[in-house]
């Protein structure tokens, strides 16, 4: 059986003998290959996003599900959507094998349970309006494979982000994204290039979807949550620029209406 690309031996030998500068140069050289690999997957990424936008415009939710690094990356992306775009908590949800405690500490064998992923999704009363994206660098994680298979059986749209061709996860997912970045600098350490690739693709998916859902105006995050002074300052400057008013007036409008969009609309309307 052919060895998965993510498990093939590093192109580099005797890493422990390299100087720190050599390590940096070689890691960076490998990382530079990631955007090129993603570009090859653009048709797959576009197809998934197009289908996802339709689901979410109809009131569906987006679920990310994965184990280890892949699961953590999904949780990071999901957690950033409410503050960045002002969408409700629970519109984008990240699940990880082993539950929340696995975010900080590995839970042994959690990813090997083929039934737990579906059980975790059912905790959220998942339904046919929703869309589930499995994230797995290897493309073989049982937790993810089992969850996607059950989603298919229940008429729930499925996608995936994997870093091997022809993986089990990709075979199950209706909308597959395969970003093959090649061997890792440290053999098998998929938190490196594979993790970077997954993060970049997640950025593309959530950002594109939120733009298509109307959560960005021009190039501004007009619905962002005002959760700290930095964001209040940013919002005030956005309003001042859009309406050609003083910072003081813009800040007053923002605090009165609670969002950049509402503040601007209050004046323009």
Backbone bond lengths (Angstrom), bond angles and torsions (degrees), N, CA, C in turn:
res aa  C-N    CA-C-N  psi(-1)  N-CA   C-N-CA  omega(-1)  CA-C   N-CA-C  phi
1 X - - - 1.469 - - 1.527 109.81 -
2 X 1.341 115.78 133.35 1.456 120.25 -177.54 1.530 110.64 -67.85
3 X 1.322 115.84 136.08 1.471 121.36 -179.77 1.528 109.51 -71.77
4 X 1.348 118.16 134.75 1.469 121.00 177.73 1.527 110.79 -59.45
5 X 1.320 116.27 146.38 1.467 120.60 -179.05 1.523 111.92 -55.99
6 X 1.335 116.85 -37.68 1.457 120.00 -178.15 1.526 112.92 -66.52
7 X 1.332 116.95 -15.74 1.464 121.00 -178.55 1.527 112.82 -106.62
8 X 1.330 117.78 -1.46 1.459 119.84 -179.53 1.528 110.67 -70.92
9 X 1.304 115.30 155.20 1.465 121.25 -174.18 1.529 112.79 -65.67
10 X 1.307 115.77 142.64 1.465 122.54 177.63 1.522 111.01 -55.23
11 X 1.330 115.16 150.45 1.459 120.75 176.60 1.526 111.47 -73.86
12 X 1.312 116.15 -8.85 1.460 121.17 -174.00 1.530 110.70 -112.71
13 X 1.323 115.60 144.29 1.459 121.38 179.83 1.536 110.22 -113.24
14 X 1.299 115.41 159.41 1.473 122.39 173.60 1.529 112.76 47.39
15 X 1.312 115.99 54.95 1.469 120.54 -178.50 1.530 111.92 -58.12
16 X 1.327 115.90 -34.51 1.471 119.71 -177.42 1.525 112.58 -66.50
17 X 1.318 117.88 -16.34 1.461 121.55 -179.96 1.539 112.74 -92.15
18 X 1.308 117.09 -6.49 1.461 121.00 -179.70 1.519 110.66 -77.79
19 X 1.325 116.09 148.32 1.465 120.84 172.56 1.529 108.03 -73.52
20 X 1.319 116.36 166.47 1.462 119.71 178.44 1.523 110.39 -60.24
21 X 1.331 117.13 -41.28 1.464 120.14 179.51 1.520 111.10 -62.81
22 X 1.322 116.90 -41.46 1.467 120.27 177.83 1.524 111.07 -62.79
23 X 1.321 116.29 -40.70 1.461 119.76 177.49 1.521 110.77 -60.41
24 X 1.330 116.21 -46.72 1.455 120.82 180.00 1.518 111.72 -60.83
25 X 1.318 116.07 -46.04 1.467 121.02 -178.54 1.524 111.30 -62.32
26 X 1.314 116.42 -42.77 1.462 120.07 -176.52 1.528 112.45 -74.79
27 X 1.330 116.78 -37.78 1.464 119.23 175.76 1.528 109.64 -63.47
28 X 1.336 115.68 -43.15 1.461 120.47 179.71 1.529 111.50 -64.38
29 X 1.313 116.27 -37.12 1.464 120.96 178.06 1.528 110.10 -61.81
30 X 1.322 116.21 -42.95 1.462 119.96 178.09 1.528 111.20 -67.02
31 X 1.320 116.90 -42.74 1.466 121.04 -179.35 1.530 111.90 -61.15
32 X 1.327 116.41 -31.59 1.464 120.11 -178.37 1.523 112.70 -65.58
33 X 1.316 116.82 -15.50 1.469 121.19 179.44 1.526 112.21 -79.55
34 X 1.321 117.08 -17.89 1.461 120.73 -173.06 1.532 113.16 -63.44
35 X 1.351 119.93 -50.95 1.468 118.97 -179.38 1.528 113.23 -58.18
36 X 1.327 117.30 -34.29 1.467 119.97 179.13 1.517 111.16 -66.96
37 X 1.336 116.18 -37.86 1.464 120.38 178.08 1.530 110.27 -67.23
38 X 1.331 116.44 -38.50 1.460 120.56 178.81 1.522 110.78 -65.62
39 X 1.325 116.29 -40.35 1.471 120.29 -179.63 1.527 111.29 -57.53
40 X 1.312 116.99 -37.01 1.470 120.99 178.74 1.525 111.67 -65.48
41 X 1.325 115.67 -23.77 1.470 120.14 -178.06 1.533 112.72 -94.95
42 X 1.329 118.51 5.56 1.466 120.97 -178.40 1.538 113.69 -51.04
43 X 1.347 119.47 -45.00 1.473 118.94 179.85 1.530 112.20 -58.69
44 X 1.333 116.76 -39.98 1.464 120.28 178.78 1.530 110.91 -68.46
45 X 1.323 116.26 -42.05 1.467 120.46 -179.49 1.527 110.46 -63.19
46 X 1.332 116.39 -44.67 1.467 121.08 179.71 1.529 111.04 -60.72
47 X 1.316 116.52 -43.90 1.463 120.88 -178.56 1.523 111.00 -60.89
48 X 1.336 116.12 -42.56 1.461 119.91 178.84 1.529 110.90 -65.57
49 X 1.326 116.79 -46.31 1.465 120.08 -178.14 1.522 111.36 -62.35
50 X 1.324 117.47 -42.25 1.466 120.80 178.72 1.522 111.07 -57.32
51 X 1.329 116.34 -44.71 1.465 120.51 179.92 1.523 111.35 -69.07
52 X 1.322 116.78 -37.45 1.463 121.78 -179.14 1.524 111.40 -67.17
53 X 1.312 117.65 -41.36 1.461 121.47 179.52 1.526 110.32 -59.53
54 X 1.320 117.11 -42.92 1.470 121.10 178.72 1.527 110.19 -58.72
55 X 1.329 116.41 -45.70 1.464 120.96 -179.55 1.531 111.78 -62.72
56 X 1.331 116.33 -44.90 1.460 120.00 -175.37 1.529 112.02 -74.31
57 X 1.306 117.82 -29.51 1.463 120.05 174.62 1.527 110.60 -67.67
58 X 1.320 115.74 -23.06 1.458 121.31 178.88 1.531 111.84 -91.84
59 X 1.342 116.30 10.49 1.456 120.23 177.08 1.509 115.05 94.07
60 X 1.326 117.26 8.06 1.458 121.06 179.72 1.518 112.39 -76.87
61 X 1.317 114.88 162.49 1.468 121.63 177.66 1.520 109.84 -108.65
62 X 1.322 115.27 158.36 1.459 122.04 175.94 1.521 109.08 -106.96
63 X 1.326 116.37 126.13 1.461 122.17 175.72 1.526 109.46 -114.18
64 X 1.327 116.01 133.56 1.463 121.98 167.84 1.526 106.94 -106.03
65 X 1.325 117.30 137.71 1.450 119.50 178.86 1.525 109.58 -138.99
66 X 1.317 116.78 131.74 1.456 120.38 -177.36 1.514 110.97 -166.85
67 X 1.333 115.51 -178.77 1.463 122.01 178.75 1.524 109.33 -127.07
68 X 1.319 116.88 152.23 1.465 120.83 176.82 1.510 112.81 58.20
69 X 1.335 115.66 -136.95 1.464 121.24 -179.56 1.520 111.69 -55.43
70 X 1.314 117.16 -42.95 1.465 121.12 -178.91 1.518 111.34 -60.59
71 X 1.325 116.62 -43.70 1.454 120.22 178.33 1.517 112.21 -64.57
72 X 1.329 115.50 -40.40 1.471 119.52 -179.84 1.524 111.30 -65.18
73 X 1.320 116.98 -38.41 1.460 120.35 179.48 1.528 110.77 -64.37
74 X 1.321 116.79 -38.97 1.458 120.24 177.26 1.512 111.53 -64.09
75 X 1.322 116.62 -40.46 1.462 121.50 179.13 1.527 110.61 -65.06
76 X 1.319 117.16 -41.73 1.472 120.97 177.83 1.526 110.40 -59.27
77 X 1.325 116.84 -47.86 1.461 120.32 -177.84 1.524 110.93 -64.16
78 X 1.327 116.31 -43.50 1.463 120.49 -179.53 1.524 111.44 -63.58
79 X 1.333 116.26 -41.28 1.468 120.34 -175.77 1.520 112.61 -69.02
80 X 1.338 117.00 -22.10 1.465 120.18 -178.63 1.519 112.83 -84.11
81 X 1.328 118.45 -15.79 1.466 120.01 -174.84 1.531 113.95 -67.33
82 X 1.338 120.50 -45.56 1.474 118.89 179.13 1.531 114.23 -60.63
83 X 1.357 119.66 -49.39 1.464 117.63 -179.53 1.524 113.72 -68.52
84 X 1.326 116.96 -33.14 1.466 119.96 -176.90 1.519 112.32 -77.13
85 X 1.330 116.40 -40.19 1.469 119.84 -172.40 1.530 114.29 -118.11
86 X 1.317 116.71 0.74 1.454 119.46 176.57 1.518 114.76 70.37
87 X 1.327 117.35 18.43 1.463 119.77 178.48 1.527 109.30 -81.29
88 X 1.331 117.68 157.99 1.471 120.05 -178.07 1.523 112.27 -64.97
89 X 1.333 116.00 149.22 1.452 120.28 169.96 1.525 107.74 -60.07
90 X 1.318 116.85 136.11 1.454 119.30 -179.86 1.518 114.03 96.24
91 X 1.318 117.97 -2.65 1.460 120.72 176.04 1.529 110.05 -80.84
92 X 1.335 115.77 -34.74 1.467 122.58 173.97 1.525 106.91 -125.92
93 X 1.311 116.64 122.76 1.469 121.45 -171.30 1.527 110.17 -127.26
94 X 1.314 116.47 132.56 1.464 121.62 176.72 1.518 110.67 -109.24
95 X 1.326 116.98 130.18 1.465 122.26 178.64 1.522 109.96 -121.19
96 X 1.334 115.65 142.46 1.460 120.93 -179.06 1.520 110.02 -129.63
97 X 1.310 116.35 140.49 1.459 121.43 176.78 1.529 109.59 -58.57
98 X 1.331 116.25 128.16 1.458 120.08 -177.72 1.508 113.58 97.88
99 X 1.353 117.01 -5.75 1.457 120.63 177.77 1.515 113.74 77.81
100 X 1.315 116.31 -172.59 1.462 121.63 -173.54 1.525 113.61 -58.10
101 X 1.334 118.03 -31.55 1.467 118.80 -179.79 1.525 111.64 -65.14
102 X 1.356 116.57 -21.30 1.465 120.22 179.54 1.525 112.17 -76.44
103 X 1.333 117.47 -9.77 1.462 119.94 178.08 1.524 110.19 -63.63
104 X 1.331 115.78 -38.70 1.467 120.73 -176.43 1.528 113.12 -101.77
105 X 1.320 117.01 -27.59 1.454 119.61 -174.29 1.522 110.07 -139.86
106 X 1.326 116.89 133.51 1.458 120.78 -178.56 1.525 111.08 -60.15
107 X 1.331 116.25 135.33 1.458 122.27 176.05 1.521 107.59 -105.40
108 X 1.323 116.34 115.51 1.463 121.31 -172.54 1.530 112.22 -58.86
109 X 1.317 115.51 130.99 1.463 125.37 173.36 1.529 114.61 64.51
110 X 1.334 118.09 8.13 1.466 120.19 -179.24 1.530 111.24 -61.27
111 X 1.334 115.98 -35.36 1.463 119.29 -176.69 1.523 113.31 -74.76
112 X 1.330 117.62 -9.28 1.462 121.20 -175.44 1.524 113.77 -90.04
113 X 1.325 117.06 -2.48 1.464 122.05 -178.68 1.531 109.69 -87.81
114 X 1.327 117.43 113.03 1.471 121.06 -176.59 1.524 113.28 -75.51
115 X 1.334 117.64 -14.78 1.469 120.77 -175.86 1.525 113.77 -101.19
116 X 1.348 116.44 -22.38 1.463 119.38 -172.07 1.528 113.28 -67.62
117 X 1.317 117.79 -33.61 1.464 120.43 -179.44 1.518 111.74 -59.07
118 X 1.323 116.03 -44.86 1.468 119.92 178.63 1.523 110.57 -66.29
119 X 1.330 116.80 -39.64 1.469 120.61 177.57 1.528 110.18 -60.20
120 X 1.342 116.10 -41.83 1.470 120.05 179.68 1.527 110.89 -63.94
121 X 1.323 117.12 -40.47 1.463 120.98 178.73 1.529 111.23 -65.57
122 X 1.325 115.83 -38.22 1.467 120.22 -178.49 1.528 111.83 -65.50
123 X 1.326 117.17 -23.49 1.469 120.50 176.54 1.529 110.60 -61.01
124 X 1.321 116.64 -21.99 1.466 122.08 -178.74 1.525 112.11 -102.91
125 X 1.352 115.60 12.72 1.466 120.78 -179.69 1.535 110.77 52.00
126 X 1.302 114.77 49.46 1.466 120.82 -179.37 1.523 110.32 -60.50
127 X 1.337 115.98 145.19 1.471 119.71 -177.34 1.525 110.77 -145.38
128 X 1.316 116.41 -178.91 1.462 121.80 -172.25 1.521 113.98 -69.05
129 X 1.331 118.33 -8.55 1.464 120.04 175.50 1.533 111.31 -80.40
130 X 1.337 116.48 -19.36 1.454 121.96 -172.02 1.524 112.94 -85.00
131 X 1.324 115.26 170.36 1.469 122.82 -179.12 1.525 107.45 -136.05
132 X 1.322 116.97 128.42 1.461 121.45 -177.46 1.528 110.22 -116.41
133 X 1.342 115.76 126.07 1.473 121.07 177.87 1.524 108.49 -112.30
134 X 1.318 115.94 117.72 1.457 121.20 175.78 1.520 109.95 -85.61
135 X 1.314 116.23 133.48 1.468 121.55 -179.47 1.519 108.03 -116.57
136 X 1.330 116.33 120.27 1.472 120.23 -177.91 1.516 109.14 -158.14
137 X 1.311 117.07 111.75 1.468 120.40 -178.48 1.524 110.69 -56.24
138 X 1.316 116.99 -47.68 1.469 121.30 -178.67 1.520 111.61 -71.00
139 X 1.323 115.50 -32.52 1.464 119.88 -175.62 1.516 112.35 80.41
140 X 1.319 116.78 13.73 1.466 119.91 -176.31 1.533 113.38 -123.14
141 X 1.325 118.49 0.84 1.458 122.36 -173.90 1.532 111.76 -59.84
142 X 1.330 118.94 115.60 1.467 121.90 -178.10 1.523 113.70 -56.50
143 X 1.310 117.26 -39.72 1.474 122.31 178.60 1.524 110.79 -55.26
144 X 1.328 116.17 -41.18 1.462 121.23 -178.76 1.525 111.28 -79.07
145 X 1.322 117.04 -44.78 1.471 121.15 -179.98 1.526 110.48 -57.17
146 X 1.332 115.84 -47.77 1.458 120.03 -179.00 1.512 112.91 -62.54
147 X 1.327 116.34 -41.34 1.464 120.67 -179.57 1.523 111.37 -64.29
148 X 1.325 117.12 -45.83 1.461 120.75 -179.00 1.526 111.41 -65.53
149 X 1.314 116.88 -38.85 1.466 120.84 178.94 1.527 110.61 -61.68
150 X 1.329 116.83 -43.36 1.459 120.85 178.54 1.532 111.05 -66.81
151 X 1.328 116.55 -36.22 1.469 119.98 176.18 1.529 110.22 -61.02
152 X 1.323 116.44 -45.35 1.463 120.08 178.51 1.522 110.91 -58.27
153 X 1.327 116.26 -42.15 1.469 120.93 -179.30 1.518 112.34 -66.16
154 X 1.330 116.34 -20.07 1.460 121.07 -178.74 1.527 112.77 -110.73
155 X 1.331 116.06 22.16 1.472 122.95 175.65 1.519 113.32 58.39
156 X 1.348 115.74 37.73 1.455 121.97 176.81 1.527 108.24 -106.96
157 X 1.316 117.31 128.86 1.464 121.82 -177.20 1.522 111.13 -63.35
158 X 1.330 116.00 139.01 1.463 120.84 -177.10 1.524 111.70 -130.15
159 X 1.328 114.58 145.85 1.462 121.94 174.80 1.515 108.70 -141.39
160 X 1.318 116.90 176.92 1.464 119.57 177.65 1.511 111.10 -156.13
161 X 1.324 114.69 158.53 1.468 122.94 170.75 1.519 106.15 -126.61
162 X 1.323 116.80 111.66 1.461 122.05 -178.48 1.527 109.88 -131.54
163 X 1.329 115.81 166.87 1.469 119.88 -176.93 1.531 112.40 -122.38
164 X 1.311 116.81 19.47 1.464 123.06 171.84 1.520 108.82 -129.64
165 X 1.317 117.26 150.91 1.456 122.54 175.05 1.526 110.08 -82.05
166 X 1.338 115.51 141.66 1.449 120.44 172.69 1.505 115.64 64.96
167 X 1.315 118.08 31.02 1.465 122.19 -177.59 1.532 111.52 -78.10
168 X 1.327 115.97 166.35 1.461 120.90 178.21 1.525 111.97 -63.02
169 X 1.325 116.36 -39.83 1.467 119.95 178.74 1.524 110.36 -62.93
170 X 1.333 117.33 -44.49 1.465 121.49 -179.59 1.525 111.68 -65.43
171 X 1.317 117.05 -31.98 1.464 120.85 178.68 1.518 111.33 -69.01
172 X 1.319 116.61 -30.47 1.467 120.96 -178.94 1.523 111.50 -84.75
173 X 1.333 117.46 -38.64 1.468 121.60 -176.01 1.525 111.68 -68.00
174 X 1.324 115.71 139.65 1.468 120.83 177.67 1.535 111.22 -74.73
175 X 1.315 116.23 -32.11 1.461 121.19 179.30 1.528 107.91 -124.31
176 X 1.295 116.54 99.18 1.459 120.30 -175.22 1.527 111.30 -96.48
177 X 1.327 114.75 143.06 1.462 121.97 170.61 1.525 106.61 -123.30
178 X 1.330 115.77 115.61 1.462 121.31 -179.03 1.528 109.07 -114.76
179 X 1.321 115.45 110.22 1.465 121.22 179.37 1.527 107.59 -113.01
180 X 1.317 116.10 100.74 1.473 121.18 -174.84 1.522 109.00 -94.60
181 X 1.329 115.48 104.39 1.465 121.29 -174.79 1.528 113.01 -95.59
182 X 1.323 117.44 -4.05 1.464 120.28 178.37 1.519 112.66 87.85
183 X 1.326 117.00 -176.27 1.468 122.08 -177.61 1.527 111.70 -60.19
184 X 1.327 115.57 145.73 1.455 120.60 177.79 1.531 110.31 -79.02
185 X 1.338 115.99 155.96 1.467 121.09 178.68 1.528 110.07 -58.29
186 X 1.334 115.69 -46.48 1.469 121.25 169.95 1.524 105.25 -99.80
187 X 1.305 117.53 115.91 1.464 122.03 -171.83 1.530 112.34 -47.03
188 X 1.339 115.19 123.69 1.456 121.78 175.84 1.509 115.97 79.80
189 X 1.330 118.85 -1.14 1.469 121.79 -178.27 1.522 109.94 -83.93
190 X 1.332 115.69 79.96 1.466 120.84 -172.42 1.535 113.95 -74.36
191 X 1.322 117.48 0.82 1.470 118.89 171.63 1.523 110.20 -73.65
192 X 1.339 116.67 -9.91 1.464 120.59 -177.06 1.533 110.81 -87.73
193 X 1.329 119.73 -104.89 1.461 120.86 -176.22 1.525 112.73 -61.49
194 X 1.319 115.96 -42.93 1.470 118.89 -179.07 1.526 110.53 -62.35
195 X 1.336 116.15 -44.33 1.456 120.20 178.44 1.522 112.08 -63.00
196 X 1.327 116.30 -39.47 1.463 120.70 177.55 1.525 110.52 -62.88
197 X 1.321 116.02 -43.87 1.464 121.01 178.98 1.524 111.12 -61.43
198 X 1.318 116.06 -44.38 1.458 119.79 179.73 1.527 111.16 -63.06
199 X 1.313 116.88 -42.61 1.460 120.90 178.65 1.525 111.44 -60.99
200 X 1.316 117.29 -44.88 1.462 121.03 -179.66 1.526 111.59 -64.35
201 X 1.321 116.84 -39.80 1.464 120.39 178.48 1.532 110.22 -67.88
202 X 1.322 117.20 -40.24 1.460 120.60 176.51 1.529 110.72 -60.69
203 X 1.327 116.87 -41.63 1.469 120.80 175.56 1.531 110.26 -56.10
204 X 1.326 115.55 -45.38 1.470 120.63 -178.65 1.521 111.32 -63.59
205 X 1.319 116.01 -43.65 1.462 120.18 -177.08 1.521 110.95 -65.12
206 X 1.326 117.54 -57.07 1.465 119.65 -174.91 1.525 112.10 -66.34
207 X 1.324 117.42 -39.36 1.468 120.15 179.89 1.520 111.06 -65.61
208 X 1.322 117.29 -47.01 1.464 120.94 -179.83 1.522 111.47 -62.19
209 X 1.323 116.36 -42.55 1.465 120.24 -179.99 1.517 110.91 -63.79
210 X 1.330 116.95 -45.47 1.465 119.70 -178.57 1.527 111.71 -64.70
211 X 1.322 116.63 -36.50 1.470 119.50 176.08 1.527 109.89 -63.63
212 X 1.328 116.90 -44.29 1.459 121.26 -179.50 1.532 112.20 -69.25
213 X 1.327 116.75 -20.98 1.465 120.65 176.02 1.526 111.73 -87.80
214 X 1.343 116.00 2.57 1.462 120.28 175.70 1.509 115.43 84.96
215 X 1.326 116.95 19.64 1.463 120.67 -176.31 1.531 113.05 -89.07
216 X 1.323 117.17 0.79 1.468 122.45 176.52 1.526 107.97 -129.26
217 X 1.329 116.52 136.45 1.462 120.96 176.11 1.514 108.12 -120.27
218 X 1.331 116.41 122.82 1.467 120.12 -172.45 1.510 107.52 67.99
219 X 1.321 116.24 -107.36 1.473 119.68 172.92 1.526 110.66 -131.50
220 X 1.345 116.06 23.18 1.460 121.13 -172.78 1.537 112.36 -110.26
221 X 1.334 115.49 147.26 1.469 122.95 176.93 1.526 108.47 -85.07
222 X 1.315 116.55 77.82 1.460 120.62 -169.92 1.526 113.60 -74.46
223 X 1.327 117.75 -11.81 1.470 120.59 -179.95 1.526 112.51 -111.06
224 X 1.326 117.79 11.73 1.471 120.14 -176.89 1.522 111.23 -59.88
225 X 1.333 115.68 148.97 1.456 121.26 177.76 1.533 110.41 -77.18
226 X 1.306 116.10 139.68 1.472 121.34 -179.40 1.525 109.24 -89.19
227 X 1.329 115.54 69.87 1.462 121.01 -170.57 1.524 114.66 -93.77
228 X 1.345 117.47 -4.19 1.463 119.82 175.33 1.527 109.45 -159.11
229 X 1.323 115.60 170.98 1.466 120.33 -175.97 1.525 112.79 -63.03
230 X 1.326 116.66 -33.98 1.468 120.18 179.03 1.525 110.82 -61.08
231 X 1.334 116.09 -42.99 1.459 120.06 -177.98 1.527 111.74 -73.28
232 X 1.334 116.86 -33.16 1.461 119.96 174.63 1.528 109.70 -64.07
233 X 1.326 116.38 -42.03 1.463 121.51 178.10 1.531 110.99 -63.97
234 X 1.337 116.05 -43.93 1.465 120.17 179.01 1.524 110.47 -62.53
235 X 1.321 116.23 -44.16 1.455 120.12 -180.00 1.518 112.32 -63.42
236 X 1.311 116.04 -39.90 1.475 120.26 179.28 1.522 110.73 -62.76
237 X 1.322 116.19 -41.76 1.468 120.32 179.18 1.524 111.19 -66.41
238 X 1.331 116.71 -36.92 1.458 120.27 178.13 1.519 111.18 -63.45
239 X 1.317 116.12 -42.54 1.465 121.03 179.60 1.528 110.42 -67.24
240 X 1.334 116.26 -43.77 1.470 120.38 179.12 1.525 111.10 -58.43
241 X 1.324 115.73 -41.72 1.468 120.42 179.93 1.522 111.26 -68.77
242 X 1.322 116.69 -43.77 1.463 120.90 -176.38 1.523 112.30 -67.89
243 X 1.332 116.59 -38.13 1.465 120.44 -174.74 1.528 113.88 -101.81
244 X 1.348 115.61 -4.36 1.470 120.55 -177.46 1.535 111.28 56.36
245 X 1.341 114.10 48.77 1.470 119.88 177.34 1.526 108.33 -121.50
246 X 1.312 116.28 171.92 1.456 120.26 -179.87 1.522 110.75 -69.33
247 X 1.328 114.48 158.80 1.464 119.72 177.55 1.528 110.24 -60.05
248 X 1.327 116.58 -39.94 1.470 121.06 -178.12 1.528 111.10 -61.50
249 X 1.325 115.71 -44.95 1.469 119.51 179.70 1.526 110.23 -67.79
250 X 1.320 115.91 -40.64 1.466 120.25 179.75 1.525 110.57 -61.68
251 X 1.321 115.60 -42.15 1.461 120.42 179.72 1.531 111.08 -63.90
252 X 1.311 116.01 -39.71 1.464 120.35 179.10 1.524 110.77 -65.04
253 X 1.322 115.95 -41.14 1.472 120.42 178.18 1.523 110.96 -63.50
254 X 1.329 115.05 -42.83 1.471 119.72 -178.75 1.522 110.99 -62.72
255 X 1.316 116.51 -45.34 1.461 120.47 -178.74 1.534 111.14 -68.10
256 X 1.303 117.14 -30.48 1.459 121.30 179.42 1.522 111.85 -72.72
257 X 1.332 116.30 -44.32 1.466 120.15 -173.30 1.533 114.23 -98.37
258 X 1.325 117.23 -17.48 1.460 119.83 172.36 1.503 117.68 85.61
259 X 1.327 118.05 -5.46 1.464 120.90 175.52 1.516 109.94 -157.03
260 X 1.315 115.90 155.91 1.465 120.75 179.01 1.523 110.02 -61.43
261 X 1.324 116.81 -45.23 1.467 120.52 -178.21 1.537 111.37 -58.55
262 X 1.328 116.40 -50.73 1.463 120.16 -177.18 1.528 111.81 -65.15
263 X 1.341 115.97 -36.33 1.467 119.49 179.43 1.521 111.25 -65.89
264 X 1.325 116.15 -45.13 1.466 120.55 179.74 1.529 110.79 -66.14
265 X 1.326 115.93 -44.53 1.470 120.34 -179.01 1.532 111.20 -62.95
266 X 1.336 117.10 -32.12 1.461 119.93 -178.99 1.513 112.09 -63.89
267 X 1.320 116.63 -28.71 1.452 121.72 -179.86 1.532 111.24 -89.97
268 X 1.320 116.58 -46.14 1.458 120.91 -176.10 1.515 113.08 -69.73
269 X 1.332 116.26 -26.70 1.456 119.17 -179.83 1.536 111.19 -86.62
